[in-house]
Amino acid sequence: MRRERCAPAARPTLPWALAVALLLALGLRGPAVRAHRVADPGFREGYFEQLLDHFNFERFGNKTFRQRFLVSEKFWKRDEGPIFFYTGNEGDVWSFANNSGFILELAAREAALVVFAEHRYYGKSLPFGAQSTQRGRTELLTVEQALADFAVLLQALRASFGIPDAPAIAFGGSYGGMLSAYMRMKYPHLVAGALAASAPIVAVAGLGDSYQFFRDVTADFEGQSPKCVQGVRDAFREIKDLFLQKAYNTVSQEFGTCQPLSGQDLTQLFAFARNAFTVLAMMDYPYPTNFLGPLPANPVRVRPPSPGPWDRRGCWLRTGHPSGVPCLQAGCDRLLTENQSIVGLRALACTEINLTFASNNVTDMFPKLALTEELRQQYCLDTWGVWPRRDWLRTSFWGADLRAASNIIFSNGDLDPWAGGGIRSNLSASVIAVTIQGGAHHLDLRGSNPADPASVVEARKLEAALIHGWVKAARRPW
């Protein structure tokens, strides 16, 4: 049976919309799209009647929607255990619960009650059902509404279990890591601390260098093969030359596109290939994983056994995937169709979250693909009828100036291209930055593995010690 190889389908797409869809799908998506139930922690699935709108008393009144959450009592000791509360990302909550083993390992040590809360507009937590991500229905998809959901749910669970004074620690990875940090900043009376793994809070606030992300992707590959970077540049140039010659069929055959290519598809093809490299850099774990499709250990190092015309100089361009690995299931039509996660993410990127990352072919190995604020604004106005508020996260969640915060761990792996958009140095005695040498995207949240580098083992020890201290301090009598 012929295995489908995915490059983008041939259809015109605004460069900004395409790049945002790819970056969000491959970057902020978080763990495994193929969620499956893990019986070991004994998770129970529950639903909470959550307010549609926490901040407007008129438009929706007291109308509610069903917010899904998971809870595990397996490790919990009622009179002494804290609550470990995962602030859900943009996806099915089971996928995060099944790929955050460190939280469960720590729960066993701390005798904690474990809760994974699903983010509104994702999974089964849909405020307007199947119409939730249609234009005119996404007005309640905001960071602030999601945090309020978590705050209300946490208080309701405390009341339901009869533990009103149990300390809570927030956990999250990537966008979920941003939310865990924001939870501590916004509701410090509800959570005693937060572990924010691979949380790009500086970049999404519109701060920093727009070329940083793809520069760091390039650095990962250059570190493995010095010839790789130039080889990729040469290959992209050859593809562009073929497009200029209108040799679309040649490129289409080599990339195995879902539909024949045409002259208008070059930007889309470049963006797809660029983000295939991004996936490998993010998922560069020391053991096989199955996040966005099965990948071998250390995928950045893996080389194809039978190089094609652009698989040169020790670096694979064709799909960015090692030998024997199926194509990204996020690719082809499914990447650009209006599915729940992608549409919701595009809406978030049109309001508060800034993701104007670009490549320039000077500081990185990729073609020059601009992602300007003007392109973003036009796309958002045309698609959603909204105007992005580029500076809002700096006002609402302090941007990069977190000196007034407390009890937050910002962990980042040095192989992760999202790390450059996060907090990389200590900001105070209790706002701690942890760098994991040889670590990819939120490696520390994953369960222990014999192939783990010593750096992540030590990082987890430090995180565990800090969290233990926060829980102990929160139990002290006033």
N, C-alpha and C positions, 0 to 999 in steps of 0.2 A: 504494500500500500504506500502511495506517495505521501510523504510527510509535508504538510503545508508549510511553506516558508513565507514569512510575513514581512513585507515592506508596505508602505501606505497605499491605500487605494487611490486611484486617480480621480481626484476631484479638487476644485479650487478651494483653498482655505486661507483665510487671513493669516499671515505669518505669526502675528501675535497670538491669535487664538490657538493655532497649532502648537506653538512652542509652550504656551501655558498648559494646554491639555497634556502634552508629553511630560513636561516637568512635574506637573501635579500628579499625573498618573504614576510616574516612575519615581518621584521624589517624596512627596508628602503622603503618598498612599499608605505607607506603613507595611506591616507584615502581611503575608500570604493572602492572595485573592481567593484561593481555594480553601475556604474555611471548613474545618471538620471538627466534630465534637471530640474533646479529649476527656475521657472518663476519670482519669486519675485524680484530678483535684476535686471531683464531685460537684462541678458547677451546676447550679440550678438556674433556669431562665425565668425571669419575672418581668412584669410590666407595671409601670407606674403612670397614673393619670397626671400628666405634666401640663402646666399652663402653656397655651400657645404663645402668649405674649406676656413677658414679665414686666414690661415697662410702659404699657399703654392700657389704661383702664376702660377705654371706650370702644375701640374698633373691634376687638375680639372678646371683650368682657372676661368672663371666667371660663371660656371654652378651653378644652384640653385635647391632648393627643396622647397616645400610648407610647411611652418611652421604654425601650427594652434595657434590661440590665442582667448581669450574671452575678451570682453570689456563691462563694464556697465557704463552708463552715468546717472543712476537714481539719484545719490546723488550729482552729480558734478555741481559746480558753476565755470564757465569757468575762470573768472578773479581772483578767489581766491583759488580754490581747488588744492591740490597736486595730484600726481599720486601714487596710491598704486599698486605696481607691484609684483605679485607672481611669483617667480622663480620655474618653474614646476619641479616635481619629475619624477621618472621612472614609468609613467603610464598615463592613459587618463586624460587630463586636466580637464574634467568635474568633475571627482571624487574629485579633490582638491577644485574646486570652490564650490561644493555642501557641503563641510564639513569644511569650514573655515569661519564660521559665524562672528567671531570677526573682521575680516578684513572689512566686510560689515557694522557691527555696528559702527566701527571707521570711515569708509568712510562717513556714514551719519552725524557724528559729524563734520568731517573735510571738508565736501563737496568735496570729492575726486573722481577722475576718477579711476576706478578699472580695472586692467588688470591681467589676468591669462595667462601666456605664457607656451606653451607646450614644453617639453624637446625633442630635436631631438632623433630619434629612438623609440619614444613611441607614443601611441595613433595613430593619423593620420599624424604625422610629421615624415615621413619615407623617408630618403634621397635616398634610392634605392628601394622603394616600398616594395613588399612582400619579396624581397631578402635581405632586410637591415640587418638582424641579421644572415645571413649566413657567414661562414668563408671566409675571404677575403673582406668582406664588412663593417666590424666594425671599420676600421681604423680611421674614423671620429667621433667615439663615445668617446669623452673625456670631462672632466670637462671644459677644456679651450675652446673647440669649443662651448659647451653649453652656457658658460658665454658670449662668443662673440655674439652668436645668440641673447641673451637677450639684450646686449648692442646695437646692430644694430637695433633690433626691437623697443626698447625704443626710440631711436633717431628718427626713422621713424614715430612712433606714435606722438611724439611731433611735428614733422613737419606737419603731416597730420591734426592734430587738431589745428594747429596754436598756440601752447603753448611752444615755445622753452625754456622758462625760468621756467616752472613749476617744483617745487621740486618733486623728486620721492623718495619713501621709498620702499625698497625691503622687502618682506615677504617670509617665507618658513618654512616648518616643516620637520624634519628628514633629509634625503638627500637634500630636498629642502631648509631646514634651513642652511645646509652647504653652498649651492649655494648662498643664500641671503647674508650670511656673506662674502663669497668670492667676491660677486658682489661689496659690499662696499669697500673691500680691493683692488680689481683689477681696479674698475672703480669709484673712489670716486667723480670724476667730473660729473658723471651721476646719482648717487643715494646719497641722503643726509644722509641716515642711513639705518639700517637693523634690523629686528626682526628675529632672528635665533632660532626657537623653537625646542628643542630636537635634536640639531645638534651635532653628535658625531665626531667633527672634530679632537679631540686628538686621539681617537682610530683608525680612518681610516687613519691617518697619520703614523700608525705603532708604536705609543707611548703607554705607559701604560702597564697594566697587562693583558695578554691573558685570564686569568681565571676570570677577573672581571665581565664579562657579566653574566655568569651563576651563579656566586656567588650571584649577585644581584637578579637574578630571584629567587633563593633559599630563599633569605632573605625576599622577599615579602610573600612567602608561610609560612615561619617560623613565620613571624609576625602575621599571622592569626591563625595558629594552631601549637604549638610547636611540637606536635606529627607527624605532616604532613611530615616533612623532613625525619625522620627515616622510616616512612611508605613507602615513595617513594623509598628510598634506598633498603628496603627489597623487594619491588615488582620488581624492576629492577633485583635484584639478583635471584629471583625466575624465572623470564623470561629467564635469562641466563642459569639457571639450566635446564629448560625445553628444551632449544635448545641443551644443551649438551646431554640430554636424547633423542634427535631427536623427541620430542613431538611437532612437528611443527603445526600439526592440532589443537592441544589444544590452542596454542597461536593465530593461525589464526582465530579460531572461536570466541575467546574472544575479539579480536581487530576488527573483521569484515573486514578483509583485502580484497582488491579488487581481489587478486589472492592468491592461496595457497602459504604459505611461504616455504622456504628451508633454509638449513644451512648457505647460503651466505648472508641471509637477516638480520642478527641480528643487524649489525651496522646501517643499514638503518632504521630498526624499532626503535632502540634506539634514533636515531637522530630525527625521526618524533615525537616520544613521548616527547622528550626533548623540541622540539620547540612548541608543543602544550601548554606546561606549559608557554613557553615564550610569546605566544599570550595572554594568560590570564593575565600575569603580565603587558604587554604593554597596553592592553585594559581594565585595571581595573578602568573603569570610574564609577562615582556614579549614572549613569542612563543607561538604555539599549542603545546599539549601534549596528550598522550593518556594521562594517568595513570588516572583513574577513569572515563574517557569523554572524547571529544574536546572540548577547550575552546579558545576563541580566545585571542589575546593579551590580557593585562590584563582578565580576565573580570569583575572587580568593576566596571569602568567600562562594560561593554556593556549596552545597554538594548534591550528588546524593541521591534520595529517596530510591533506592534499590541497595545497594552496591554489586558489583561483587567480585570475588576472590582477585582482586588487588585494589579494592576501599576501602582502609582501613585507620583507624586512622585519619579520617576526611580529607582525601585528595584523589582525584580521579585521577587514573593513566590511565585508559583504553584509553581514547582519549584526556584527558585534557579538556573535555567540560562538562558544567553543564547539569542537567536534562532537557530534552525537546528541546535541541539545536541541530540542524543538524550539521553534520560534516563539517569541513573546506572545502570550495569549492576549496581551493588551494591544497587540498590533492590528493591522489591517482595518477592516471596517469597524471592528469593535472599539478601536481606539477613538474614532472620530464620530461614531454614532452618539445620539443623545441619550446615553445611559445615565442612570441615577448618579453614580459617583462623579463622572466627568463633568456633567452639567452642574452639579452642586459645587464642584471645585472651581469651575469657571466663574460661577456667580460670586464665590468668596473672593476670587482674584479680581473681581470688578468692583469691590466695595472697600474692604479694609486691607487685605493682604497684598503686598507688593511682590511681584515676581518678574521683574523686567530684566532677566538675565540675558546676556548677549555674548556671541563669539565674534572674534575679530581677525583670526588667522595670523595674528602677530604674537600675542601672549598665549595663544592656544593653537591646537592643531586643526581646528575646524574652519569651515567656510565662514565668511563674514555674514552673519545673520543678525540684523538689528532688532532690538525689542524696545522700542522707544515708548515713552509715556504717551505720546500723541497717538501711536497705533493702538495702544491699550485703551485710551479714552474713546476712540472712534468705535472700536469693537464693542466695548461695554455699552455705549450709547445705542448702537445699532441692534445689539442682541438682547440687552436687558432693559434698556431705557434708563440706565443709571450712569452717574458720573463718579469715577473712583475718588475716594478721599485719601490721597497719598499720605498725608501727615497724621491721620487719625490714630494709628497705633502708637505713635510717639506721645500723643496726648493722653490716650486712654490707658496705655500700658508702658509708658515711660521710655520707649525706644531702647537705647543701650545704657541709659543712666539708671542703674538699679541699686545705687548706693543706699537708698532708703529701705530696700527689701531685706529679708532675712530668711535663713533656713532654706536655701535652694542650692541644689547641686546641678551644675551644668556640665554634662559629660559629652565628650566628642572624640571620635576616632580620627587619627591623622590621615587615614585613607579616604575619609568621607568628604566628598565635595561640598556637602552642606555645612561642614564644620566651620568654614571660613565666614559663614553668616551668623555664627553663634557667639556665645561668651567664651573667650579663650583664656582669661586670666582671672584670678580671684578679685572680687570687688569689695569684699569685707571679710570679717572673721567668719561669717556664716553664709556668705554667697560665694560658693566654691566652684572653681573650674577644674575639671579632671580631664586630662588628655590621655587617650589610650593609644600607645604606640602600636602600629600595625592593626588598628581597629577600623572596621568599616561602620556602616550606618547602624546606630544604637546597638552595637554588639553586646554591651553590658546588660541590656535587658533580656537577652536570650539566656536560656538555661546553660548551666555549666557543661563543657564539652572537653574531652581529653586533648583536643587539638587547640584549645584556647591559648593564646599567647600569655606569657606571665603578666603582661601589662593589664589585661582585662581581669585577671584573677585578683591582682592587687587593687584595681579600681573598685571591684565589687566589695572587697574587704573594707576599703575606706568608706564606700557608700553605706554599707551595713552598719559600720561603727557610728557614722554621723546620724543615720536614721534611728538607731537604738538610743542615742543620746537625746534626740528630739522627742522621742516617745517618752522617755524617762522624765525629761524636764516638763513635758506637758501634763504629767500626772501629779506633779508637786502641788500641795495645797497652797492656796493663795495666802 
